[in-house]
Amino acid sequence: MHHHGYTWLGSAHELLKDGPRRPLHPEFRSSKVMPLECAHWLLKPASFIVGTWTDPGQAAEWFGRQARDFASSFASERERDGARLAEMTSRAVERVMSGEDVVGGWYLTGQRFLSVSVIACSPHRLRPEIACPADAPT
């Protein structure tokens, strides 16, 4: 088993358009906005993958680093707390070790939204029928 990392940073208004966030929509594969279901990241092109890990600690650290890099822009002061971010990263290690997804989403200043996802692959525990996008023919 391994995990793939995905990020999306964009207008919070894009989240209201759920069509491109669903696999049957014609724009789904080309849309970089996060899908409605976490496992559906695996249906996107392999070029959307920003990292792949077999080591749970490395996957969780990447997840935490993405959040910390944007923490000063979080719209919520509570979400910016360093201890809170450290705890989130610590819990992420446990979840990745269990074969689970780790997903975070934060509203940022300027009406933006950041999505950071570490998605289990080969197989995904809830969607084992979805093949690894890195193995898909280009």
N, CA, C and O atoms as CSV, one atom per row, in Angstrom:
chain,resi,resn,atom,element,x,y,z
A,1,MET,N,N,0.836,-1.182,0.000
A,1,MET,CA,C,0.000,0.000,0.000
A,1,MET,C,C,0.881,1.246,0.000
A,1,MET,O,O,1.969,1.267,0.575
A,2,HIS,N,N,0.377,2.272,-0.658
A,2,HIS,CA,C,1.047,3.561,-0.653
A,2,HIS,C,C,-0.032,4.645,-0.605
A,2,HIS,O,O,-1.225,4.354,-0.696
A,3,HIS,N,N,0.399,5.877,-0.462
A,3,HIS,CA,C,-0.512,7.020,-0.429
A,3,HIS,C,C,-0.020,8.066,-1.423
A,3,HIS,O,O,1.182,8.248,-1.613
A,4,HIS,N,N,-0.972,8.747,-2.051
A,4,HIS,CA,C,-0.663,9.856,-2.953
A,4,HIS,C,C,-1.105,11.161,-2.310
A,4,HIS,O,O,-2.109,11.206,-1.599
A,5,GLY,N,N,-0.354,12.215,-2.565
A,5,GLY,CA,C,-0.700,13.538,-2.066
A,5,GLY,C,C,-1.275,14.404,-3.169
A,5,GLY,O,O,-0.825,14.374,-4.314
A,6,TYR,N,N,-2.279,15.173,-2.793
A,6,TYR,CA,C,-2.943,16.098,-3.717
A,6,TYR,C,C,-3.205,17.415,-2.989
A,6,TYR,O,O,-3.502,17.428,-1.794
A,7,THR,N,N,-3.092,18.500,-3.711
A,7,THR,CA,C,-3.465,19.797,-3.146
A,7,THR,C,C,-4.321,20.555,-4.146
A,7,THR,O,O,-4.239,20.352,-5.358
A,8,TRP,N,N,-5.119,21.409,-3.612
A,8,TRP,CA,C,-5.872,22.351,-4.434
A,8,TRP,C,C,-5.972,23.651,-3.665
A,8,TRP,O,O,-6.328,23.657,-2.486
A,9,LEU,N,N,-5.660,24.747,-4.326
A,9,LEU,CA,C,-5.791,26.086,-3.770
A,9,LEU,C,C,-6.541,26.906,-4.797
A,9,LEU,O,O,-6.088,27.067,-5.930
A,10,GLY,N,N,-7.687,27.423,-4.398
A,10,GLY,CA,C,-8.481,28.188,-5.348
A,10,GLY,C,C,-9.566,28.989,-4.667
A,10,GLY,O,O,-9.628,29.090,-3.441
A,11,SER,N,N,-10.409,29.549,-5.489
A,11,SER,CA,C,-11.523,30.353,-5.002
A,11,SER,C,C,-12.507,29.469,-4.244
A,11,SER,O,O,-12.896,28.403,-4.720
A,12,ALA,N,N,-12.898,29.922,-3.070
A,12,ALA,CA,C,-13.890,29.176,-2.291
A,12,ALA,C,C,-15.196,29.038,-3.071
A,12,ALA,O,O,-15.973,28.117,-2.818
A,13,HIS,N,N,-15.440,29.931,-4.002
A,13,HIS,CA,C,-16.661,29.872,-4.812
A,13,HIS,C,C,-16.684,28.631,-5.710
A,13,HIS,O,O,-17.758,28.143,-6.060
A,14,GLU,N,N,-15.510,28.120,-6.085
A,14,GLU,CA,C,-15.439,26.924,-6.927
A,14,GLU,C,C,-16.028,25.699,-6.224
A,14,GLU,O,O,-16.508,24.772,-6.876
A,15,LEU,N,N,-15.987,25.702,-4.907
A,15,LEU,CA,C,-16.523,24.565,-4.146
A,15,LEU,C,C,-18.033,24.454,-4.286
A,15,LEU,O,O,-18.601,23.381,-4.082
A,16,LEU,N,N,-18.684,25.555,-4.633
A,16,LEU,CA,C,-20.140,25.556,-4.784
A,16,LEU,C,C,-20.583,24.881,-6.074
A,16,LEU,O,O,-21.741,24.482,-6.199
A,17,LYS,N,N,-19.679,24.750,-7.028
A,17,LYS,CA,C,-19.987,24.101,-8.309
A,17,LYS,C,C,-19.668,22.615,-8.166
A,17,LYS,O,O,-18.539,22.190,-8.414
A,18,ASP,N,N,-20.661,21.831,-7.766
A,18,ASP,CA,C,-20.341,20.428,-7.503
A,18,ASP,C,C,-20.282,19.565,-8.759
A,18,ASP,O,O,-19.787,18.440,-8.693
A,19,GLY,N,N,-20.762,20.045,-9.887
A,19,GLY,CA,C,-20.696,19.260,-11.125
A,19,GLY,C,C,-19.288,18.796,-11.455
A,19,GLY,O,O,-19.063,17.592,-11.582
A,20,PRO,N,N,-18.322,19.716,-11.601
A,20,PRO,CA,C,-16.954,19.301,-11.931
A,20,PRO,C,C,-16.271,18.489,-10.833
A,20,PRO,O,O,-15.173,17.972,-11.036
A,21,ARG,N,N,-16.904,18.377,-9.690
A,21,ARG,CA,C,-16.339,17.613,-8.574
A,21,ARG,C,C,-16.871,16.178,-8.550
A,21,ARG,O,O,-16.541,15.402,-7.653
A,22,ARG,N,N,-17.708,15.829,-9.554
A,22,ARG,CA,C,-18.297,14.486,-9.654
A,22,ARG,C,C,-17.714,13.759,-10.872
A,22,ARG,O,O,-17.564,14.366,-11.933
A,23,PRO,N,N,-17.384,12.468,-10.734
A,23,PRO,CA,C,-16.730,11.729,-11.823
A,23,PRO,C,C,-17.480,11.692,-13.148
A,23,PRO,O,O,-16.837,11.617,-14.195
A,24,LEU,N,N,-18.797,11.740,-13.152
A,24,LEU,CA,C,-19.538,11.654,-14.412
A,24,LEU,C,C,-19.576,12.971,-15.180
A,24,LEU,O,O,-19.967,12.993,-16.348
A,25,HIS,N,N,-19.183,14.050,-14.550
A,25,HIS,CA,C,-19.197,15.365,-15.203
A,25,HIS,C,C,-18.075,15.419,-16.244
A,25,HIS,O,O,-16.973,14.937,-15.981
A,26,PRO,N,N,-18.339,16.004,-17.432
A,26,PRO,CA,C,-17.313,16.028,-18.485
A,26,PRO,C,C,-16.023,16.765,-18.101
A,26,PRO,O,O,-14.968,16.487,-18.671
A,27,GLU,N,N,-16.090,17.692,-17.151
A,27,GLU,CA,C,-14.892,18.446,-16.752
A,27,GLU,C,C,-14.149,17.805,-15.577
A,27,GLU,O,O,-13.108,18.311,-15.157
A,28,PHE,N,N,-14.671,16.702,-15.046
A,28,PHE,CA,C,-14.100,16.123,-13.826
A,28,PHE,C,C,-12.606,15.839,-13.953
A,28,PHE,O,O,-11.823,16.280,-13.113
A,29,ARG,N,N,-12.206,15.115,-14.982
A,29,ARG,CA,C,-10.796,14.702,-15.090
A,29,ARG,C,C,-9.841,15.874,-15.239
A,29,ARG,O,O,-8.703,15.806,-14.774
A,30,SER,N,N,-10.284,16.939,-15.874
A,30,SER,CA,C,-9.386,18.075,-16.079
A,30,SER,C,C,-9.474,19.119,-14.968
A,30,SER,O,O,-8.609,19.989,-14.864
A,31,SER,N,N,-10.501,19.039,-14.151
A,31,SER,CA,C,-10.685,20.016,-13.079
A,31,SER,C,C,-9.779,19.687,-11.897
A,31,SER,O,O,-9.784,18.561,-11.400
A,32,LYS,N,N,-9.010,20.663,-11.451
A,32,LYS,CA,C,-8.103,20.436,-10.322
A,32,LYS,C,C,-8.777,20.644,-8.975
A,32,LYS,O,O,-8.181,20.367,-7.935
A,33,VAL,N,N,-10.028,21.133,-8.983
A,33,VAL,CA,C,-10.742,21.315,-7.720
A,33,VAL,C,C,-10.949,19.947,-7.071
A,33,VAL,O,O,-11.128,18.943,-7.761
A,34,MET,N,N,-10.922,19.921,-5.741
A,34,MET,CA,C,-11.034,18.637,-5.035
A,34,MET,C,C,-12.366,17.966,-5.330
A,34,MET,O,O,-13.397,18.635,-5.399
A,35,PRO,N,N,-12.351,16.648,-5.503
A,35,PRO,CA,C,-13.598,15.923,-5.755
A,35,PRO,C,C,-14.455,15.849,-4.485
A,35,PRO,O,O,-13.964,16.058,-3.375
A,36,LEU,N,N,-15.733,15.550,-4.670
A,36,LEU,CA,C,-16.633,15.431,-3.525
A,36,LEU,C,C,-16.283,14.230,-2.649
A,36,LEU,O,O,-16.432,14.288,-1.429
A,37,GLU,N,N,-15.822,13.149,-3.260
A,37,GLU,CA,C,-15.423,11.958,-2.506
A,37,GLU,C,C,-13.904,11.830,-2.571
A,37,GLU,O,O,-13.318,11.878,-3.652
A,38,CYS,N,N,-13.278,11.669,-1.429
A,38,CYS,CA,C,-11.811,11.641,-1.350
A,38,CYS,C,C,-11.174,10.643,-2.314
A,38,CYS,O,O,-10.212,10.977,-3.006
A,39,ALA,N,N,-11.704,9.424,-2.365
A,39,ALA,CA,C,-11.120,8.383,-3.220
A,39,ALA,C,C,-11.144,8.765,-4.693
A,39,ALA,O,O,-10.371,8.224,-5.484
A,40,HIS,N,N,-12.007,9.673,-5.065
A,40,HIS,CA,C,-12.100,10.061,-6.472
A,40,HIS,C,C,-10.892,10.864,-6.955
A,40,HIS,O,O,-10.747,11.091,-8.156
A,41,TRP,N,N,-10.023,11.295,-6.040
A,41,TRP,CA,C,-8.755,11.869,-6.496
A,41,TRP,C,C,-8.029,10.837,-7.364
A,41,TRP,O,O,-7.327,11.203,-8.307
A,42,LEU,N,N,-8.197,9.555,-7.047
A,42,LEU,CA,C,-7.502,8.489,-7.778
A,42,LEU,C,C,-8.003,8.328,-9.208
A,42,LEU,O,O,-7.376,7.634,-10.008
A,43,LEU,N,N,-9.123,8.960,-9.537
A,43,LEU,CA,C,-9.645,8.938,-10.906
A,43,LEU,C,C,-9.080,10.082,-11.750
A,43,LEU,O,O,-9.286,10.126,-12.963
A,44,LYS,N,N,-8.381,10.991,-11.113
A,44,LYS,CA,C,-7.776,12.130,-11.815
A,44,LYS,C,C,-6.471,11.673,-12.476
A,44,LYS,O,O,-5.934,10.623,-12.122
A,45,PRO,N,N,-5.963,12.451,-13.427
A,45,PRO,CA,C,-4.697,12.088,-14.079
A,45,PRO,C,C,-3.540,12.007,-13.075
A,45,PRO,O,O,-3.526,12.719,-12.071
A,46,ALA,N,N,-2.594,11.149,-13.356
A,46,ALA,CA,C,-1.421,10.991,-12.491
A,46,ALA,C,C,-0.654,12.300,-12.336
A,46,ALA,O,O,0.033,12.498,-11.334
A,47,SER,N,N,-0.762,13.188,-13.307
A,47,SER,CA,C,-0.051,14.470,-13.227
A,47,SER,C,C,-0.549,15.338,-12.070
A,47,SER,O,O,0.124,16.298,-11.693
A,48,PHE,N,N,-1.701,15.022,-11.507
A,48,PHE,CA,C,-2.231,15.779,-10.365
A,48,PHE,C,C,-1.579,15.349,-9.050
A,48,PHE,O,O,-1.699,16.050,-8.045
A,49,ILE,N,N,-0.896,14.212,-9.048
A,49,ILE,CA,C,-0.235,13.706,-7.841
A,49,ILE,C,C,0.979,14.583,-7.547
A,49,ILE,O,O,1.818,14.806,-8.419
A,50,VAL,N,N,1.067,15.080,-6.305
A,50,VAL,CA,C,2.208,15.918,-5.933
A,50,VAL,C,C,3.200,15.183,-5.030
A,50,VAL,O,O,4.241,15.737,-4.676
A,51,GLY,N,N,2.893,13.964,-4.662
A,51,GLY,CA,C,3.802,13.157,-3.857
A,51,GLY,C,C,3.250,11.759,-3.685
A,51,GLY,O,O,2.036,11.554,-3.710
A,52,THR,N,N,4.144,10.795,-3.509
A,52,THR,CA,C,3.751,9.405,-3.268
A,52,THR,C,C,4.657,8.855,-2.175
A,52,THR,O,O,5.874,9.039,-2.205
A,53,TRP,N,N,4.034,8.170,-1.200
A,53,TRP,CA,C,4.788,7.656,-0.061
A,53,TRP,C,C,4.343,6.252,0.309
A,53,TRP,O,O,3.162,5.914,0.235
A,54,THR,N,N,5.312,5.448,0.708
A,54,THR,CA,C,5.020,4.173,1.360
A,54,THR,C,C,5.253,4.312,2.860
A,54,THR,O,O,4.756,3.499,3.640
A,55,ASP,N,N,5.996,5.322,3.267
A,55,ASP,CA,C,6.289,5.563,4.677
A,55,ASP,C,C,5.235,6.501,5.282
A,55,ASP,O,O,5.114,7.646,4.846
A,56,PRO,N,N,4.475,6.034,6.275
A,56,PRO,CA,C,3.429,6.860,6.877
A,56,PRO,C,C,3.946,8.170,7.467
A,56,PRO,O,O,3.278,9.201,7.378
A,57,GLY,N,N,5.127,8.129,8.066
A,57,GLY,CA,C,5.688,9.346,8.654
A,57,GLY,C,C,5.963,10.413,7.615
A,57,GLY,O,O,5.700,11.593,7.849
A,58,GLN,N,N,6.490,10.010,6.469
A,58,GLN,CA,C,6.772,10.977,5.405
A,58,GLN,C,C,5.486,11.566,4.841
A,58,GLN,O,O,5.415,12.764,4.568
A,59,ALA,N,N,4.474,10.727,4.668
A,59,ALA,CA,C,3.186,11.217,4.152
A,59,ALA,C,C,2.565,12.212,5.123
A,59,ALA,O,O,2.081,13.267,4.712
A,60,ALA,N,N,2.580,11.877,6.410
A,60,ALA,CA,C,1.995,12.763,7.419
A,60,ALA,C,C,2.788,14.061,7.539
A,60,ALA,O,O,2.201,15.130,7.706
A,61,GLU,N,N,4.100,13.979,7.455
A,61,GLU,CA,C,4.918,15.191,7.538
A,61,GLU,C,C,4.625,16.111,6.358
A,61,GLU,O,O,4.533,17.327,6.529
A,62,TRP,N,N,4.479,15.547,5.172
A,62,TRP,CA,C,4.125,16.368,4.007
A,62,TRP,C,C,2.782,17.059,4.252
A,62,TRP,O,O,2.638,18.254,3.993
A,63,PHE,N,N,1.801,16.302,4.752
A,63,PHE,CA,C,0.483,16.864,5.042
A,63,PHE,C,C,0.607,18.039,6.021
A,63,PHE,O,O,0.056,19.115,5.789
A,64,GLY,N,N,1.333,17.817,7.109
A,64,GLY,CA,C,1.511,18.872,8.102
A,64,GLY,C,C,2.248,20.078,7.553
A,64,GLY,O,O,1.907,21.215,7.878
A,65,ARG,N,N,3.257,19.840,6.723
A,65,ARG,CA,C,4.030,20.941,6.146
A,65,ARG,C,C,3.161,21.808,5.238
A,65,ARG,O,O,3.282,23.033,5.238
A,66,GLN,N,N,2.282,21.163,4.460
A,66,GLN,CA,C,1.386,21.939,3.596
A,66,GLN,C,C,0.514,22.865,4.446
A,66,GLN,O,O,0.343,24.040,4.120
A,67,ALA,N,N,-0.037,22.325,5.539
A,67,ALA,CA,C,-0.885,23.138,6.418
A,67,ALA,C,C,-0.075,24.260,7.063
A,67,ALA,O,O,-0.518,25.409,7.091
A,68,ARG,N,N,1.104,23.935,7.580
A,68,ARG,CA,C,1.931,24.962,8.238
A,68,ARG,C,C,2.331,26.061,7.270
A,68,ARG,O,O,2.381,27.232,7.648
A,69,ASP,N,N,2.617,25.697,6.020
A,69,ASP,CA,C,3.033,26.699,5.033
A,69,ASP,C,C,1.956,27.749,4.781
A,69,ASP,O,O,2.268,28.883,4.418
A,70,PHE,N,N,0.700,27.381,4.970
A,70,PHE,CA,C,-0.402,28.309,4.716
A,70,PHE,C,C,-1.062,28.817,5.994
A,70,PHE,O,O,-1.985,29.628,5.930
A,71,ALA,N,N,-0.603,28.352,7.146
A,71,ALA,CA,C,-1.279,28.665,8.414
A,71,ALA,C,C,-1.463,30.161,8.644
A,71,ALA,O,O,-2.491,30.575,9.180
A,72,SER,N,N,-0.505,30.967,8.255
A,72,SER,CA,C,-0.640,32.413,8.491
A,72,SER,C,C,-1.777,33.020,7.679
A,72,SER,O,O,-2.228,34.125,7.980
A,73,SER,N,N,-2.248,32.313,6.655
A,73,SER,CA,C,-3.361,32.795,5.826
A,73,SER,C,C,-4.699,32.177,6.202
A,73,SER,O,O,-5.720,32.536,5.618
A,74,PHE,N,N,-4.722,31.247,7.172
A,74,PHE,CA,C,-5.993,30.639,7.574
A,74,PHE,C,C,-6.945,31.729,8.044
A,74,PHE,O,O,-6.558,32.610,8.812
A,75,ALA,N,N,-8.172,31.669,7.590
A,75,ALA,CA,C,-9.169,32.663,7.985
A,75,ALA,C,C,-9.503,32.549,9.469
A,75,ALA,O,O,-9.864,33.541,10.103
A,76,SER,N,N,-9.385,31.360,10.018
A,76,SER,CA,C,-9.700,31.118,11.430
A,76,SER,C,C,-8.426,31.176,12.276
A,76,SER,O,O,-7.477,30.434,12.026
A,77,GLU,N,N,-8.410,32.050,13.267
A,77,GLU,CA,C,-7.258,32.139,14.165
A,77,GLU,C,C,-7.009,30.821,14.880
A,77,GLU,O,O,-5.861,30.419,15.067
A,78,ARG,N,N,-8.065,30.159,15.273
A,78,ARG,CA,C,-7.967,28.883,15.989
A,78,ARG,C,C,-7.186,27.854,15.171
A,78,ARG,O,O,-6.395,27.091,15.724
A,79,GLU,N,N,-7.407,27.832,13.863
A,79,GLU,CA,C,-6.739,26.857,12.992
A,79,GLU,C,C,-5.247,27.152,12.844
A,79,GLU,O,O,-4.485,26.263,12.466
A,80,ARG,N,N,-4.815,28.376,13.133
A,80,ARG,CA,C,-3.408,28.765,12.970
A,80,ARG,C,C,-2.506,28.267,14.097
A,80,ARG,O,O,-1.284,28.270,13.954
A,81,ASP,N,N,-3.083,27.848,15.194
A,81,ASP,CA,C,-2.334,27.465,16.386
A,81,ASP,C,C,-1.316,26.363,16.083
A,81,ASP,O,O,-1.670,25.308,15.558
A,82,GLY,N,N,-0.051,26.622,16.420
A,82,GLY,CA,C,1.023,25.673,16.138
A,82,GLY,C,C,0.844,24.325,16.817
A,82,GLY,O,O,1.126,23.287,16.218
A,83,ALA,N,N,0.375,24.331,18.069
A,83,ALA,CA,C,0.151,23.068,18.785
A,83,ALA,C,C,-0.952,22.263,18.109
A,83,ALA,O,O,-0.876,21.038,18.018
A,84,ARG,N,N,-1.958,22.953,17.646
A,84,ARG,CA,C,-3.063,22.281,16.946
A,84,ARG,C,C,-2.558,21.635,15.653
A,84,ARG,O,O,-2.927,20.506,15.331
A,85,LEU,N,N,-1.717,22.355,14.919
A,85,LEU,CA,C,-1.164,21.817,13.676
A,85,LEU,C,C,-0.254,20.617,13.955
A,85,LEU,O,O,-0.258,19.649,13.195
A,86,ALA,N,N,0.521,20.676,15.036
A,86,ALA,CA,C,1.394,19.551,15.394
A,86,ALA,C,C,0.568,18.319,15.756
A,86,ALA,O,O,0.914,17.203,15.368
A,87,GLU,N,N,-0.511,18.516,16.491
A,87,GLU,CA,C,-1.394,17.399,16.863
A,87,GLU,C,C,-2.041,16.789,15.621
A,87,GLU,O,O,-2.175,15.570,15.517
A,88,MET,N,N,-2.437,17.639,14.691
A,88,MET,CA,C,-3.050,17.171,13.450
A,88,MET,C,C,-2.064,16.285,12.676
A,88,MET,O,O,-2.448,15.246,12.139
A,89,THR,N,N,-0.806,16.698,12.625
A,89,THR,CA,C,0.218,15.914,11.934
A,89,THR,C,C,0.451,14.584,12.646
A,89,THR,O,O,0.612,13.552,11.994
A,90,SER,N,N,0.468,14.603,13.955
A,90,SER,CA,C,0.646,13.377,14.736
A,90,SER,C,C,-0.488,12.384,14.482
A,90,SER,O,O,-0.244,11.189,14.315
A,91,ARG,N,N,-1.707,12.871,14.453
A,91,ARG,CA,C,-2.852,11.993,14.169
A,91,ARG,C,C,-2.796,11.472,12.739
A,91,ARG,O,O,-3.241,10.358,12.461
A,92,ALA,N,N,-2.249,12.277,11.837
A,92,ALA,CA,C,-2.155,11.860,10.435
A,92,ALA,C,C,-1.284,10.616,10.294
A,92,ALA,O,O,-1.586,9.746,9.476
A,93,VAL,N,N,-0.215,10.514,11.073
A,93,VAL,CA,C,0.655,9.332,11.008
A,93,VAL,C,C,-0.152,8.083,11.330
A,93,VAL,O,O,-0.057,7.081,10.620
A,94,GLU,N,N,-0.942,8.134,12.391
A,94,GLU,CA,C,-1.750,6.985,12.798
A,94,GLU,C,C,-2.753,6.599,11.715
A,94,GLU,O,O,-2.958,5.416,11.441
A,95,ARG,N,N,-3.364,7.584,11.114
A,95,ARG,CA,C,-4.365,7.302,10.087
A,95,ARG,C,C,-3.732,6.689,8.844
A,95,ARG,O,O,-4.275,5.745,8.270
A,96,VAL,N,N,-2.586,7.221,8.427
A,96,VAL,CA,C,-1.908,6.662,7.255
A,96,VAL,C,C,-1.462,5.229,7.551
A,96,VAL,O,O,-1.581,4.355,6.693
A,97,MET,N,N,-0.954,4.986,8.753
A,97,MET,CA,C,-0.538,3.627,9.127
A,97,MET,C,C,-1.712,2.654,9.072
A,97,MET,O,O,-1.519,1.464,8.823
A,98,SER,N,N,-2.918,3.147,9.303
A,98,SER,CA,C,-4.124,2.308,9.269
A,98,SER,C,C,-4.701,2.166,7.868
A,98,SER,O,O,-5.725,1.511,7.679
A,99,GLY,N,N,-4.044,2.781,6.880
A,99,GLY,CA,C,-4.536,2.694,5.507
A,99,GLY,C,C,-5.661,3.654,5.203
A,99,GLY,O,O,-6.379,3.482,4.218
A,100,GLU,N,N,-5.821,4.664,6.037
A,100,GLU,CA,C,-6.884,5.645,5.837
A,100,GLU,C,C,-6.382,6.844,5.049
A,100,GLU,O,O,-5.179,7.048,4.889
A,101,ASP,N,N,-7.334,7.629,4.563
A,101,ASP,CA,C,-7.032,8.908,3.939
A,101,ASP,C,C,-6.861,9.954,5.036
A,101,ASP,O,O,-7.415,9.823,6.128
A,102,VAL,N,N,-6.095,10.983,4.732
A,102,VAL,CA,C,-5.975,12.145,5.608
A,102,VAL,C,C,-6.307,13.353,4.745
A,102,VAL,O,O,-5.652,13.612,3.735
A,103,VAL,N,N,-7.330,14.083,5.157
A,103,VAL,CA,C,-7.811,15.199,4.347
A,103,VAL,C,C,-7.984,16.424,5.228
A,103,VAL,O,O,-8.549,16.347,6.319
A,104,GLY,N,N,-7.495,17.539,4.747
A,104,GLY,CA,C,-7.685,18.806,5.452
A,104,GLY,C,C,-8.151,19.858,4.478
A,104,GLY,O,O,-7.765,19.863,3.309
A,105,GLY,N,N,-8.981,20.744,4.970
A,105,GLY,CA,C,-9.451,21.852,4.149
A,105,GLY,C,C,-9.593,23.090,5.007
A,105,GLY,O,O,-10.152,23.039,6.102
A,106,TRP,N,N,-9.082,24.203,4.504
A,106,TRP,CA,C,-9.091,25.441,5.273
A,106,TRP,C,C,-9.500,26.615,4.387
A,106,TRP,O,O,-9.032,26.767,3.258
A,107,TYR,N,N,-10.385,27.432,4.936
A,107,TYR,CA,C,-10.684,28.703,4.293
A,107,TYR,C,C,-9.535,29.646,4.611
A,107,TYR,O,O,-9.082,29.743,5.751
A,108,LEU,N,N,-9.079,30.332,3.581
A,108,LEU,CA,C,-7.977,31.274,3.723
A,108,LEU,C,C,-8.501,32.689,3.531
A,108,LEU,O,O,-9.620,32.899,3.063
A,109,THR,N,N,-7.678,33.643,3.898
A,109,THR,CA,C,-8.041,35.031,3.647
A,109,THR,C,C,-8.177,35.233,2.140
A,109,THR,O,O,-7.596,34.488,1.351
A,110,GLY,N,N,-8.931,36.221,1.757
A,110,GLY,CA,C,-9.112,36.500,0.334
A,110,GLY,C,C,-10.073,35.554,-0.349
A,110,GLY,O,O,-9.993,35.370,-1.564
A,111,GLN,N,N,-10.982,34.950,0.399
A,111,GLN,CA,C,-12.002,34.047,-0.142
A,111,GLN,C,C,-11.405,32.873,-0.916
A,111,GLN,O,O,-11.935,32.440,-1.939
A,112,ARG,N,N,-10.290,32.377,-0.394
A,112,ARG,CA,C,-9.638,31.218,-1.005
A,112,ARG,C,C,-9.855,29.995,-0.119
A,112,ARG,O,O,-10.227,30.111,1.049
A,113,PHE,N,N,-9.615,28.823,-0.701
A,113,PHE,CA,C,-9.729,27.569,0.038
A,113,PHE,C,C,-8.531,26.703,-0.306
A,113,PHE,O,O,-8.132,26.610,-1.467
A,114,LEU,N,N,-7.959,26.070,0.715
A,114,LEU,CA,C,-6.846,25.140,0.540
A,114,LEU,C,C,-7.314,23.742,0.908
A,114,LEU,O,O,-7.864,23.524,1.988
A,115,SER,N,N,-7.094,22.805,0.010
A,115,SER,CA,C,-7.382,21.393,0.256
A,115,SER,C,C,-6.069,20.628,0.170
A,115,SER,O,O,-5.326,20.755,-0.804
A,116,VAL,N,N,-5.792,19.829,1.201
A,116,VAL,CA,C,-4.603,18.980,1.228
A,116,VAL,C,C,-5.079,17.562,1.525
A,116,VAL,O,O,-5.761,17.328,2.523
A,117,SER,N,N,-4.723,16.626,0.666
A,117,SER,CA,C,-5.209,15.253,0.806
A,117,SER,C,C,-4.078,14.250,0.647
A,117,SER,O,O,-3.242,14.367,-0.250
A,118,VAL,N,N,-4.066,13.269,1.527
A,118,VAL,CA,C,-3.189,12.108,1.419
A,118,VAL,C,C,-4.141,10.924,1.254
A,118,VAL,O,O,-4.849,10.551,2.189
A,119,ILE,N,N,-4.149,10.340,0.058
A,119,ILE,CA,C,-5.150,9.336,-0.309
A,119,ILE,C,C,-4.513,7.951,-0.425
A,119,ILE,O,O,-3.530,7.760,-1.140
A,120,ALA,N,N,-5.094,6.995,0.292
A,120,ALA,CA,C,-4.618,5.608,0.255
A,120,ALA,C,C,-4.830,5.021,-1.139
A,120,ALA,O,O,-5.813,5.322,-1.816
A,121,CYS,N,N,-3.887,4.179,-1.548
A,121,CYS,CA,C,-3.961,3.622,-2.894
A,121,CYS,C,C,-3.417,2.193,-2.905
A,121,CYS,O,O,-2.512,1.840,-2.149
A,122,SER,N,N,-3.993,1.402,-3.775
A,122,SER,CA,C,-3.550,0.032,-4.072
A,122,SER,C,C,-3.617,-0.909,-2.889
A,122,SER,O,O,-2.578,-1.377,-2.423
A,123,PRO,N,N,-4.775,-1.194,-2.401
A,123,PRO,CA,C,-6.079,-0.649,-2.786
A,123,PRO,C,C,-6.552,0.427,-1.809
A,123,PRO,O,O,-6.061,0.541,-0.686
A,124,HIS,N,N,-7.513,1.202,-2.272
A,124,HIS,CA,C,-8.204,2.139,-1.382
A,124,HIS,C,C,-9.235,1.320,-0.623
A,124,HIS,O,O,-9.981,0.554,-1.232
A,125,ARG,N,N,-9.290,1.465,0.679
A,125,ARG,CA,C,-10.136,0.566,1.483
A,125,ARG,C,C,-11.621,0.699,1.211
A,125,ARG,O,O,-12.356,-0.274,1.379
A,126,LEU,N,N,-12.090,1.872,0.796
A,126,LEU,CA,C,-13.510,2.043,0.489
A,126,LEU,C,C,-13.819,1.898,-0.994
A,126,LEU,O,O,-14.957,1.615,-1.367
A,127,ARG,N,N,-12.824,2.087,-1.834
A,127,ARG,CA,C,-12.996,1.994,-3.289
A,127,ARG,C,C,-11.893,1.126,-3.895
A,127,ARG,O,O,-11.089,1.622,-4.684
A,128,PRO,N,N,-11.841,-0.167,-3.539
A,128,PRO,CA,C,-10.763,-1.024,-4.040
A,128,PRO,C,C,-10.789,-1.214,-5.554
A,128,PRO,O,O,-9.790,-1.626,-6.144
A,129,GLU,N,N,-11.915,-0.918,-6.181
A,129,GLU,CA,C,-12.018,-1.074,-7.634
A,129,GLU,C,C,-11.279,0.025,-8.403
A,129,GLU,O,O,-11.050,-0.113,-9.605
A,130,ILE,N,N,-10.908,1.100,-7.731
A,130,ILE,CA,C,-10.208,2.195,-8.413
A,130,ILE,C,C,-8.720,1.862,-8.475
A,130,ILE,O,O,-8.070,1.669,-7.447
A,131,ALA,N,N,-8.198,1.798,-9.689
A,131,ALA,CA,C,-6.782,1.478,-9.896
A,131,ALA,C,C,-5.900,2.677,-9.550
A,131,ALA,O,O,-6.361,3.817,-9.504
A,132,CYS,N,N,-4.652,2.394,-9.315
A,132,CYS,CA,C,-3.683,3.452,-9.030
A,132,CYS,C,C,-3.513,4.329,-10.269
A,132,CYS,O,O,-3.239,3.810,-11.351
A,133,PRO,N,N,-3.668,5.646,-10.132
A,133,PRO,CA,C,-3.521,6.520,-11.304
A,133,PRO,C,C,-2.100,6.524,-11.860
A,133,PRO,O,O,-1.904,6.796,-13.044
A,134,ALA,N,N,-1.118,6.228,-11.032
A,134,ALA,CA,C,0.265,6.204,-11.511
A,134,ALA,C,C,0.518,5.013,-12.434
A,134,ALA,O,O,1.469,5.024,-13.215
A,135,ASP,N,N,-0.329,3.988,-12.344
A,135,ASP,CA,C,-0.192,2.804,-13.197
A,135,ASP,C,C,-0.996,2.911,-14.489
A,135,ASP,O,O,-0.861,2.070,-15.379
A,136,ALA,N,N,-1.827,3.937,-14.593
A,136,ALA,CA,C,-2.703,4.083,-15.765
A,136,ALA,C,C,-1.887,4.470,-16.993
A,136,ALA,O,O,-0.930,5.237,-16.886
A,137,PRO,N,N,-2.260,3.942,-18.162
A,137,PRO,CA,C,-1.565,4.348,-19.392
A,137,PRO,C,C,-1.820,5.826,-19.663
A,137,PRO,O,O,-2.903,6.341,-19.385
A,138,THR,N,N,-0.830,6.490,-20.199
A,138,THR,CA,C,-0.982,7.928,-20.487
A,138,THR,C,C,-1.524,8.173,-21.859
A,138,THR,O,O,-1.709,9.325,-22.253
